[in-house]
Amino acid sequence: MENSDKSLDDAPDEVKLAVDLIMLLEQHNIDPQLALSALAIVKRDLEQRISEQA
């Protein structure tokens, strides 16, 4: 387990965030399909923010 923790420590920030999000969704027993639908909304929102900054 210690090697896994070390690997995550060295992982890129986006991987660390993805792991945190997965853990959060699992801890709250969020239905995977519901999570995907919500993430699609988040993705559109973030893409909109990025395009407004350009």
ROFIKE-897326 format. One record per residue: residue in three letters; x negated, y, z of N, C-alpha, C in turn. Coordinates in pm, 1 decimal. Layout:
<nodes>
<node residuo="ala" n_x="X" n_y="Y" n_z="Z" ca_x="X" ca_y="Y" ca_z="Z" c_x="X" c_y="Y" c_z="Z"/>
...
</nodes>
This chain:
<nodes>
<node residuo="met" n_x="-82.6" n_y="-119.5" n_z="0.0" ca_x="0.0" ca_y="0.0" ca_z="0.0" c_x="-86.6" c_y="125.3" c_z="0.0"/>
<node residuo="glu" n_x="-198.3" n_y="118.8" n_z="66.7" ca_x="-286.8" ca_y="233.8" ca_z="73.7" c_x="-334.1" c_y="274.8" c_z="-64.7"/>
<node residuo="asn" n_x="-363.0" n_y="177.7" n_z="-152.7" ca_x="-405.0" ca_y="209.3" ca_z="-289.3" c_x="-293.7" c_y="278.9" c_z="-365.8"/>
<node residuo="ser" n_x="-168.8" n_y="237.8" n_z="-342.0" ca_x="-55.6" ca_y="302.1" ca_z="-409.1" c_x="-43.5" c_y="447.4" c_z="-366.5"/>
<node residuo="asp" n_x="-60.7" n_y="471.9" n_z="-236.5" ca_x="-54.2" ca_y="609.0" ca_z="-186.7" c_x="-165.2" c_y="692.9" c_z="-247.6"/>
<node residuo="lys" n_x="-284.5" n_y="637.1" n_z="-257.3" ca_x="-398.2" ca_y="709.4" ca_z="-314.7" c_x="-371.2" c_y="739.8" c_z="-461.6"/>
<node residuo="ser" n_x="-314.5" n_y="642.5" n_z="-533.0" ca_x="-283.4" ca_y="664.5" ca_z="-673.7" c_x="-184.3" c_y="778.9" c_z="-689.1"/>
<node residuo="leu" n_x="-87.1" n_y="784.9" n_z="-601.7" ca_x="11.2" ca_y="892.8" ca_z="-608.9" c_x="-52.6" c_y="1026.5" c_z="-572.5"/>
<node residuo="asp" n_x="-143.3" n_y="1025.7" n_z="-478.0" ca_x="-213.3" ca_y="1149.0" ca_z="-442.6" c_x="-288.3" c_y="1206.3" c_z="-562.6"/>
<node residuo="asp" n_x="-341.0" n_y="1117.8" n_z="-645.9" ca_x="-418.6" ca_y="1159.7" ca_z="-762.4" c_x="-332.5" c_y="1178.7" c_z="-887.5"/>
<node residuo="ala" n_x="-204.8" n_y="1147.4" n_z="-876.9" ca_x="-115.6" ca_y="1154.3" ca_z="-992.9" c_x="-87.6" c_y="1299.7" c_z="-1029.9"/>
<node residuo="pro" n_x="-52.0" n_y="1322.4" n_z="-1156.1" ca_x="-12.6" ca_y="1458.1" ca_z="-1197.7" c_x="111.1" c_y="1504.3" c_z="-1119.5"/>
<node residuo="asp" n_x="126.2" n_y="1634.0" n_z="-1108.2" ca_x="238.0" ca_y="1690.5" ca_z="-1031.4" c_x="374.0" c_y="1643.0" c_z="-1080.9"/>
<node residuo="glu" n_x="389.5" n_y="1627.4" n_z="-1213.2" ca_x="519.7" ca_y="1583.5" ca_z="-1264.4" c_x="552.9" c_y="1441.5" c_z="-1219.7"/>
<node residuo="val" n_x="451.8" n_y="1356.8" n_z="-1203.3" ca_x="474.6" ca_y="1219.8" ca_z="-1153.9" c_x="514.3" c_y="1224.9" c_z="-1007.0"/>
<node residuo="lys" n_x="445.9" n_y="1306.9" n_z="-929.4" ca_x="480.6" ca_y="1321.6" ca_z="-788.0" c_x="624.0" c_y="1370.7" c_z="-771.9"/>
<node residuo="leu" n_x="662.6" n_y="1469.2" n_z="-852.9" ca_x="799.4" ca_y="1521.1" ca_z="-846.5" c_x="899.7" c_y="1414.1" c_z="-886.8"/>
<node residuo="ala" n_x="869.2" n_y="1339.0" n_z="-991.6" ca_x="959.2" ca_y="1232.3" ca_z="-1035.8" c_x="979.1" c_y="1128.4" c_z="-925.3"/>
<node residuo="val" n_x="871.6" n_y="1090.5" n_z="-860.1" ca_x="881.6" ca_y="992.8" ca_z="-750.6" c_x="967.4" c_y="1049.5" c_z="-637.5"/>
<node residuo="asp" n_x="945.3" n_y="1175.4" n_z="-602.8" ca_x="1026.2" ca_y="1238.7" ca_z="-498.2" c_x="1174.1" c_y="1241.0" c_z="-535.5"/>
<node residuo="leu" n_x="1203.5" n_y="1274.4" n_z="-659.9" ca_x="1343.4" ca_y="1278.7" ca_z="-704.4" c_x="1407.7" c_y="1141.3" c_z="-702.3"/>
<node residuo="ile" n_x="1334.6" n_y="1040.3" n_z="-747.8" ca_x="1386.3" ca_y="903.0" ca_z="-745.3" c_x="1415.7" c_y="860.6" c_z="-602.2"/>
<node residuo="met" n_x="1323.4" n_y="888.3" n_z="-512.2" ca_x="1344.5" ca_y="852.0" ca_z="-372.0" c_x="1466.3" c_y="923.5" c_z="-314.5"/>
<node residuo="leu" n_x="1481.8" n_y="1051.6" n_z="-346.4" ca_x="1596.0" ca_y="1128.4" ca_z="-297.9" c_x="1727.8" c_y="1069.0" c_z="-347.8"/>
<node residuo="leu" n_x="1731.5" n_y="1037.5" n_z="-475.5" ca_x="1853.2" ca_y="978.6" ca_z="-533.0" c_x="1884.5" c_y="843.5" c_z="-470.2"/>
<node residuo="glu" n_x="1781.7" n_y="761.3" n_z="-450.3" ca_x="1802.4" ca_y="629.4" ca_z="-390.1" c_x="1845.5" c_y="640.9" c_z="-244.2"/>
<node residuo="gln" n_x="1784.6" n_y="731.5" n_z="-169.6" ca_x="1818.3" ca_y="748.6" ca_z="-27.9" c_x="1962.5" c_y="792.7" c_z="-9.1"/>
<node residuo="his" n_x="2016.3" n_y="864.1" n_z="-107.7" ca_x="2153.8" ca_y="912.8" ca_z="-98.9" c_x="2251.4" c_y="826.1" c_z="-178.3"/>
<node residuo="asn" n_x="2201.9" n_y="710.2" n_z="-222.0" ca_x="2285.8" ca_y="613.5" ca_z="-294.3" c_x="2360.9" c_y="676.6" c_z="-410.9"/>
<node residuo="ile" n_x="2291.6" n_y="758.8" n_z="-487.7" ca_x="2352.5" ca_y="824.0" ca_z="-603.1" c_x="2359.4" c_y="724.5" c_z="-718.1"/>
<node residuo="asp" n_x="2475.1" n_y="712.4" n_z="-777.7" ca_x="2493.6" ca_y="624.1" ca_z="-892.4" c_x="2399.4" c_y="666.9" c_z="-1005.1"/>
<node residuo="pro" n_x="2327.3" n_y="573.0" n_z="-1063.8" ca_x="2231.4" ca_y="608.5" ca_z="-1168.8" c_x="2293.2" c_y="685.9" c_z="-1285.5"/>
<node residuo="gln" n_x="2412.7" n_y="649.1" n_z="-1327.3" ca_x="2475.8" ca_y="720.1" ca_z="-1439.2" c_x="2510.2" c_y="863.3" c_z="-1400.2"/>
<node residuo="leu" n_x="2557.8" n_y="882.3" n_z="-1278.4" ca_x="2586.1" ca_y="1016.1" ca_z="-1227.7" c_x="2457.3" c_y="1098.7" c_z="-1222.2"/>
<node residuo="ala" n_x="2349.6" n_y="1036.3" n_z="-1177.0" ca_x="2220.2" ca_y="1105.5" ca_z="-1170.0" c_x="2174.6" c_y="1149.1" c_z="-1308.8"/>
<node residuo="leu" n_x="2188.3" n_y="1061.3" n_z="-1406.0" ca_x="2148.1" ca_y="1096.2" ca_z="-1542.8" c_x="2230.9" c_y="1211.2" c_z="-1598.0"/>
<node residuo="ser" n_x="2359.2" n_y="1210.0" n_z="-1569.7" ca_x="2445.4" ca_y="1319.8" ca_z="-1615.7" c_x="2404.7" c_y="1451.5" c_z="-1550.5"/>
<node residuo="ala" n_x="2377.4" n_y="1447.1" n_z="-1422.2" ca_x="2335.3" ca_y="1567.7" ca_z="-1351.4" c_x="2199.1" c_y="1614.8" c_z="-1401.5"/>
<node residuo="leu" n_x="2108.7" n_y="1522.0" n_z="-1426.4" ca_x="1976.7" ca_y="1558.9" ca_z="-1476.4" c_x="1984.2" c_y="1621.3" c_z="-1615.2"/>
<node residuo="ala" n_x="2079.2" n_y="1578.5" n_z="-1696.1" ca_x="2097.7" ca_y="1639.8" ca_z="-1828.2" c_x="2137.2" c_y="1786.5" c_z="-1812.7"/>
<node residuo="ile" n_x="2221.0" n_y="1815.9" n_z="-1714.3" ca_x="2260.6" ca_y="1953.9" ca_z="-1687.8" c_x="2140.3" c_y="2034.0" c_z="-1640.0"/>
<node residuo="val" n_x="2063.9" n_y="1976.2" n_z="-1549.6" ca_x="1943.7" ca_y="2043.1" ca_z="-1499.1" c_x="1846.8" c_y="2069.7" c_z="-1613.0"/>
<node residuo="lys" n_x="1828.9" n_y="1971.4" n_z="-1700.6" ca_x="1736.9" ca_y="1985.8" ca_z="-1814.3" c_x="1779.2" c_y="2102.9" c_z="-1903.1"/>
<node residuo="arg" n_x="1908.2" n_y="2110.7" n_z="-1935.5" ca_x="1957.2" ca_y="2221.2" ca_z="-2019.1" c_x="1934.4" c_y="2356.1" c_z="-1950.5"/>
<node residuo="asp" n_x="1960.0" n_y="2360.1" n_z="-1820.7" ca_x="1941.4" ca_y="2483.8" ca_z="-1746.2" c_x="1794.7" c_y="2526.9" c_z="-1747.6"/>
<node residuo="leu" n_x="1705.1" n_y="2435.2" n_z="-1723.3" ca_x="1562.6" ca_y="2468.5" ca_z="-1721.5" c_x="1512.2" c_y="2507.9" c_z="-1859.9"/>
<node residuo="glu" n_x="1561.3" n_y="2439.6" n_z="-1961.9" ca_x="1522.0" ca_y="2476.3" ca_z="-2099.2" c_x="1569.3" c_y="2616.8" c_z="-2133.4"/>
<node residuo="gln" n_x="1688.3" n_y="2652.1" n_z="-2087.8" ca_x="1742.3" ca_y="2786.8" ca_z="-2108.8" c_x="1654.1" c_y="2890.5" c_z="-2039.7"/>
<node residuo="arg" n_x="1615.2" n_y="2861.5" n_z="-1917.4" ca_x="1528.1" ca_y="2953.1" ca_z="-1842.7" c_x="1395.8" c_y="2972.0" c_z="-1912.8"/>
<node residuo="ile" n_x="1339.4" n_y="2863.8" n_z="-1963.6" ca_x="1211.3" ca_y="2871.1" ca_z="-2033.8" c_x="1224.5" c_y="2954.9" c_z="-2160.7"/>
<node residuo="ser" n_x="1333.1" n_y="2934.3" n_z="-2235.0" ca_x="1350.6" ca_y="3010.0" ca_z="-2359.8" c_x="1372.4" c_y="3159.2" c_z="-2332.7"/>
<node residuo="glu" n_x="1433.3" n_y="3191.8" n_z="-2219.6" ca_x="1453.9" ca_y="3332.1" ca_z="-2183.9" c_x="1322.9" c_y="3399.5" c_z="-2142.5"/>
<node residuo="gln" n_x="1227.3" n_y="3321.8" n_z="-2094.6" ca_x="1098.3" ca_y="3376.5" ca_z="-2053.2" c_x="1007.0" c_y="3402.5" c_z="-2172.4"/>
<node residuo="ala" n_x="1032.9" n_y="3332.6" n_z="-2282.5" ca_x="945.2" ca_y="3345.4" ca_z="-2400.9" c_x="968.2" c_y="3474.7" c_z="-2475.1"/>
</nodes>
